[in-house]
């Protein structure tokens, strides 16, 4: 096998790995960039940070399982509207805006995804 073929095979393998990582990142976190997702998960697991924003639009935050979405939104000036909550879709409002946040949690992290 020639040097050119080895380089071509390595490039093809790298493209396949990055494509699979992007697919998994998007399907689980709705974030196309797998490096952002991996970085966020590492920071949540191994540092004292309570939450990490892994995508700006639509906003996606990965947080420690015990981090409070309600406290986070209160710090931004929003109050939770529990009467209009629809399962895992939480509704927050302030004087002039309403934001919907999909909340999910497992043993290792929680995911907060803002809805359009």
N, C-alpha and C positions, 0 to 999 in steps of 0.2 A: 504494500500500500504506500503510495507516494505521499510526500509532505503536503501537497495541495489537497489530496483527498482527506487527509487527517484534519486539516484546517476546516475544510468544507463540512465534514462530519461533526466537528466540534461546534461550528456555528449553527448547524441545523439542530443539534441537541440543545444548545443554549436557547434558540428560538422556541423550541418545543417546551422547555422547562418554564421559560418566561410566559408563554401563552397559557400554560396550565395554571401557573401561579396567579396570573391576572384573572382567569376564569373563576378560580376558587375565591379570590379576594372580592370579586364583583358579586358572586352568587351569595356569599356569606355576609359581606359588609356593605355592599353597594358602593364599593370603592374600586375603581379600575386599577389604581396604582398599588401593586402588591408590596412595594417597599415601604410605603406610608403605613399600610396595615401592619406589616411585620414590626416596624419601628414602634408603632403605638402599642402593640401587644407586649413587646419586650419592655417598654417603659412602664406599662401598668404592672407587669409581673415582677420587675426587679428594682423599681424605684418607689419613692414615697408619693409620687404624683397620683392624685385621685382620678384625674381624667385627662385624656389627650384628644385633641381635635385632629382627626385623620383626613378630613376633607372639608373644604369650605362651602361648596355648593353642589348639591344640597348638603347641608351641614351634617356630618357624621362624627360622633364622639364615642370613643371607647373608654369605659370607666371601670374602676374597681367595683366588685359586686355590691359592696356596702356604701358606695357613693350615692348621694341623693340627687336625683334629677330635680326634685322640687326646690331644694336649697340652691342649686345652680341657677334655676330660672328666677327664683326670688332675688338673687344677686343681680340679675339682669333687669329687674323691675317688673316681672310677670307674676301673676297669681294663677294657681291652678283652678280650673273650672271643673270640679269633680262631677257636677250634675250632667255635663255633656261629654263625659269621658266614654269612649267606645272601646272597651276591652283594653288592649295594650296601647291604643292611640290616646295619648293624653293631650288635653286642650289647655293652653295657657293664654292669658290675655292681660294686657295693660290698658291704658286709656285709649290708645289708638291702633293697636295691633293685636292680632290673634296668631298664635303659632301652634302647630300640631306636631307632636313628637311621638314617634313610635318607640316604645321601650321594650327591650328584651334583655334577659339575664340568664346566665348559666353559672356554674360553679366558679369559673375563672374570671369572667368579666361581664360587664353589661354594655349594651349597645344602645345609643340614643341617636335616632335618625329623624331629621326634620322632614316633614311632608311639604310638598309644594302647594 
